[in-house]
Amino acid sequence: MAPDPRPGRADHLGDRRRREPHGRVRRLGLAPGRERNRTRVARGRGDSRGPRGQERPHDHGRRRRDGGRAAAPDDENGPVIRKTALFAVLALGLAWLVAVPLWLDPGNAALAGLLVSLMMFTPAIAVAIVALVTRQKGFWRFVGAWPMVPIGRFVGMCVLGLLGPIALVIAGVAAVSALGLVELDIEHLSGFAAQLAAAAPGKDMPDPHVLAAVQFIAIPVAAIIPNGFLAFGEELAWRGWLTSALRPYGVWPTLLITGVLWGLWHAPVILLGHNYGRTDVWGVLLMVGACIAWGAFFGWLRLRSRSLWPAVFAHGSLNASAGLIMVVLAATSPYRPEIAGPMGIVMWILLAALVGILALCGQFRPAKLVAQSTP
């Protein structure tokens, strides 16, 4: 029977309800398009209510609360924590597994270079395992690898990621020199010349100024190939998957937890003297501090650009430019990497100042940060 077209009337198939067992109510014979259209209009206005004003429970996790924190549904908090814990165990465990040969033969420089490069892909492997085990959908969008839009912002943030760390490293060199922590020799490059002579004893070496200029010009290229390629193995995990997974808990907890895990992941090589020349727990703690500081900047690039790639370029750029201070250091200058190096305490302060300025300028406001909320 066709529904009565007159308003306010309903036939026995139109708007009648029937009470079923267990208290459920089922609507029979909806008038064609009436309820569906009303629902579409409500959704188009951003309303989270269903046909009869009933709130759709799956919309709770999509709203922004508490100053822009991306709120996750209560029943998803557990899985997010479990996925993050699984990722952390896998990433840290695989790093130690790859580093075992270095501990057995710590003086093998060639082996160290190879294994450190391989180790940089262990976070990506950990993420891949978690994604497969949990059958995660939309993976590349979730980690920010795709899409690369809006194109103007994407390109601009990639350029900032490429050049920003170089500028910060140079600023760090200037700062430690101004503080009297190191002595620079830009005129003669005596420290760089001594390094070249030690690397090739008894051989004639070209002018160190020429080599220094070539090295400096090559930094942006080296930031992409090979350093950007290697950095992708880490950034897919740290600024890609982990940053997006932790976003329901707020921006600052996300940046802090990501930085801590990133720093602890370096422990197998830090305890062998990498970066700081220390083989104790203080070296690991220094690396955690450095990763929190640099990670806040990389995390801002990721969140502000809604893309993983600016952080990849920034990580590659940092690795490519980290040795700049050794080029301009005087041969007789004291040098303590835990204070004056690119991962040292002075650089932490500079990065903290930068992040503070960005925060004061509103760059960490919820509307500016658009990473995914739930894995």
C-alpha positions in Angstrom: 0.0 0.0 0.0 1.3 3.4 -0.9 1.9 5.8 2.0 -0.7 8.6 2.6 0.8 11.8 1.1 -1.2 14.0 3.5 1.0 15.6 6.3 0.5 14.4 9.8 -1.0 11.0 8.6 0.8 7.7 8.7 -0.4 4.4 7.5 0.3 1.1 9.1 3.6 0.8 7.1 4.6 4.5 7.3 5.6 5.5 10.8 4.2 2.8 13.0 6.6 1.1 15.5 6.5 -2.4 16.9 7.8 -3.3 20.3 10.1 -6.4 20.0 11.7 -8.7 22.6 14.5 -7.3 24.8 13.1 -3.8 24.5 14.3 -3.1 21.0 12.2 -0.9 18.8 12.2 -1.3 15.0 10.8 1.2 12.5 8.8 -0.4 9.8 8.3 0.8 6.3 10.0 4.2 6.3 8.4 6.7 4.0 10.5 6.8 0.9 13.5 9.1 1.4 12.0 11.0 4.4 14.1 9.8 7.2 17.2 9.3 5.1 17.0 12.9 3.8 16.5 14.3 7.3 19.6 12.4 8.4 21.7 13.7 5.5 20.7 17.3 6.2 21.7 16.9 9.9 25.0 15.4 9.0 25.7 18.1 6.4 25.3 20.7 9.2 27.9 18.9 11.2 25.2 17.6 13.6 26.1 14.3 15.2 22.5 13.3 15.8 20.6 10.6 14.0 17.0 10.5 12.7 15.3 10.9 16.1 17.9 13.0 17.8 19.8 10.0 18.9 23.6 10.7 19.0 25.7 8.5 16.8 28.2 6.8 19.2 30.9 6.4 16.6 31.2 10.2 16.3 32.6 10.7 19.8 36.1 10.0 18.7 36.0 12.5 15.8 35.3 15.6 17.9 37.9 18.0 19.3 37.8 18.6 23.1 40.1 20.0 25.7 41.6 22.8 23.6 41.9 20.8 20.4 43.0 17.5 21.7 41.9 14.8 19.3 39.7 12.8 21.6 39.7 9.0 21.0 36.8 6.9 21.9 37.1 5.2 25.3 37.1 1.8 23.8 40.0 2.7 21.5 42.3 4.0 24.2 43.3 0.5 25.2 44.1 -0.7 21.6 46.1 2.5 21.0 48.2 1.9 24.1 48.7 -1.8 23.2 49.7 -1.0 19.6 52.1 1.7 20.9 53.6 -0.7 23.4 54.0 -3.4 20.8 55.7 -1.0 18.4 58.1 0.2 21.2 59.1 -3.3 22.1 59.7 -4.3 18.4 61.6 -1.1 17.5 63.9 -1.2 20.5 64.4 -4.9 20.3 65.2 -4.9 16.6 67.7 -2.1 17.1 69.6 -4.1 19.7 69.4 -7.2 17.5 71.0 -5.3 14.6 73.7 -3.8 16.9 74.8 -7.2 18.3 77.8 -7.5 15.8 78.9 -4.0 16.8 79.2 -5.1 20.4 81.1 -8.2 19.4 83.5 -6.2 17.2 83.3 -2.5 18.4 86.4 -1.4 16.5 85.2 -2.3 13.0 84.4 1.1 11.4 83.2 -0.4 8.1 80.8 -2.8 9.9 79.6 0.1 12.1 78.7 2.2 9.1 76.7 -0.6 7.5 74.9 -1.7 10.6 74.0 1.8 11.8 72.4 2.4 8.3 70.5 -0.9 8.6 69.5 0.0 12.2 67.7 3.1 10.8 65.1 0.9 9.1 64.2 -1.1 12.2 61.5 1.4 13.3 59.9 1.1 9.9 60.0 -2.7 10.2 58.4 -2.5 13.6 55.6 -0.3 12.2 55.0 -2.6 9.3 54.6 -5.5 11.7 52.2 -3.6 13.9 50.1 -2.5 10.8 50.0 -6.1 9.5 49.1 -7.7 12.9 46.3 -5.1 13.5 45.2 -5.1 9.8 45.4 -1.3 9.8 43.6 0.4 6.9 44.6 3.6 5.2 48.2 3.2 6.3 50.0 5.7 4.0 47.4 8.4 4.7 47.7 7.8 8.4 51.4 8.2 8.5 51.3 11.3 6.4 53.1 9.9 3.3 50.1 10.7 1.1 48.4 12.9 -0.1 50.9 15.8 -0.6 48.4 18.6 -0.4 47.9 21.5 -0.2 50.8 21.6 -2.6 51.9 25.1 -1.7 52.2 24.4 2.0 53.7 21.0 1.3 56.5 22.4 -0.9 57.2 25.3 1.5 57.4 23.0 4.6 59.7 20.6 2.7 62.0 23.5 1.9 61.9 24.5 5.6 62.6 21.0 6.6 65.6 20.8 4.3 67.2 24.2 5.2 66.0 24.7 8.8 68.4 22.2 10.5 71.3 23.6 8.5 70.5 27.1 9.8 70.0 25.7 13.3 73.4 23.9 13.3 75.1 27.1 12.1 73.4 29.0 14.8 74.5 26.5 17.3 78.1 26.8 16.2 77.9 30.6 16.5 76.3 30.3 20.0 79.0 27.9 21.4 81.7 30.2 20.0 80.1 33.3 21.5 79.9 31.5 24.8 83.6 30.7 24.7 83.0 26.9 24.7 85.0 26.4 21.6 87.6 28.2 19.5 86.9 28.5 15.8 89.4 28.9 13.0 87.5 29.9 9.9 90.5 31.6 8.3 92.9 28.6 8.3 90.5 25.7 9.1 93.4 24.2 11.1 91.2 21.6 12.8 89.8 20.4 9.4 93.3 20.3 7.9 94.5 18.1 10.8 91.6 15.7 10.3 92.4 15.4 6.6 96.1 14.8 7.3 95.3 12.1 9.9 92.9 10.4 7.4 95.5 10.2 4.6 99.0 10.4 6.2 101.9 11.2 3.9 99.6 12.3 1.0 99.2 15.7 -0.5 95.7 17.0 0.2 93.8 19.8 -1.6 93.2 23.1 0.0 90.9 22.5 3.0 88.9 25.6 2.1 87.9 24.1 -1.2 86.9 20.8 0.4 85.0 22.7 3.1 83.1 24.7 0.4 82.2 21.6 -1.5 81.1 19.9 1.6 78.9 22.8 2.6 77.3 23.2 -0.9 76.6 19.4 -1.0 74.7 19.4 2.3 71.2 19.9 0.8 71.9 17.1 -1.8 73.3 14.8 0.9 70.2 15.6 3.0 68.1 13.8 0.4 70.4 11.2 -0.9 71.6 9.2 1.0 70.5 10.7 4.3 66.9 11.4 3.4 66.5 7.8 2.3 68.0 6.5 5.5 66.0 8.9 7.6 62.7 7.7 6.0 63.2 4.4 7.8 63.1 6.2 11.1 60.6 9.0 10.3 58.0 6.6 9.0 57.8 5.4 12.6 58.5 8.4 14.8 56.8 11.3 13.0 54.6 9.1 10.9 52.9 6.3 12.7 53.7 7.1 16.3 52.9 10.8 16.2 49.5 10.0 14.6 48.8 7.2 17.0 49.5 9.3 20.1 47.6 12.5 18.9 44.5 11.6 20.9 46.5 12.3 24.1 47.4 15.8 23.1 50.2 17.5 21.2 52.8 18.0 24.0 52.5 14.4 25.4 52.8 13.2 21.8 56.0 15.1 21.2 57.5 14.1 24.6 56.7 10.4 24.3 57.9 10.3 20.7 61.2 12.0 21.7 61.8 9.7 24.6 61.3 6.6 22.6 63.4 8.0 19.7 66.3 8.7 22.2 66.1 5.3 23.8 66.1 3.6 20.4 69.7 5.0 19.9 71.0 3.3 23.1 72.8 0.4 21.4 75.2 2.7 19.6 75.2 5.5 22.2 76.6 3.0 24.7 79.4 2.3 22.3 80.4 5.9 22.3 78.5 7.2 19.3 77.7 11.0 19.3 79.0 11.8 22.8 82.0 9.6 23.3 80.4 8.2 26.5 79.7 4.6 27.2 77.5 5.1 30.3 73.8 5.8 30.9 74.5 9.5 30.9 75.1 9.2 27.1 71.7 7.7 26.6 70.0 10.4 28.8 71.8 13.1 26.7 70.5 11.5 23.6 67.0 11.4 25.0 67.2 15.1 25.7 68.5 15.8 22.2 65.8 13.7 20.6 63.0 15.5 22.6 64.4 18.9 21.5 64.9 18.0 17.8 61.8 15.8 17.8 59.6 18.8 18.9 60.8 20.7 15.8 60.4 17.7 13.5 57.0 17.0 15.0 55.8 20.5 14.4 56.9 20.1 10.7 54.9 16.9 10.5 51.8 18.2 12.2 51.8 21.7 10.6 52.3 20.3 7.1 50.0 17.3 7.5 52.8 15.4 5.7 55.6 13.1 6.7 58.1 14.4 4.1 59.2 17.7 5.7 60.3 15.7 8.8 62.1 13.2 6.6 64.0 16.0 4.9 64.7 17.7 8.2 66.2 14.5 9.7 68.3 13.9 6.6 69.5 17.6 6.7 70.5 17.3 10.4 72.5 14.1 9.7 74.2 15.8 6.7 75.1 19.0 8.5 76.0 17.6 12.0 79.7 17.6 11.2 79.9 21.3 10.3 81.4 22.3 13.6 84.3 20.0 13.0 85.1 21.8 9.8 85.5 25.2 11.5 86.9 24.1 14.8 90.5 25.2 15.6 93.0 22.4 16.0 93.7 23.4 19.6 90.1 24.0 20.6 88.5 22.1 23.4 85.3 20.3 22.3 82.7 18.6 24.4 80.0 17.2 22.1 77.5 16.8 25.0 77.6 20.6 25.4 78.7 22.2 22.1 77.7 19.6 19.5 74.6 19.6 17.3 73.0 17.1 19.8 74.4 19.0 22.8 72.8 21.1 25.6 73.3 24.4 23.9 71.4 23.2 20.9 68.6 22.0 23.2 68.3 25.5 24.5 68.1 27.0 21.0 65.5 24.4 19.9 63.5 25.1 23.1 63.5 28.8 22.3 62.4 28.1 18.7 59.6 25.8 19.8 58.6 28.4 22.4 58.4 31.1 19.7 56.3 28.9 17.5 54.0 28.2 20.4 53.6 31.9 21.2 52.8 32.6 17.5 50.0 30.1 17.7 51.7 27.4 15.6 50.7 24.7 18.0 47.0 25.7 18.1 44.7 22.7 17.3 43.4 24.3 14.1 47.0 24.4 12.8 47.8 20.7 13.6 46.0 18.2 11.5 47.6 14.8 11.8 45.3 11.8 12.0 43.8 11.0 15.4 43.4 7.2 15.6 45.2 4.3 13.9 
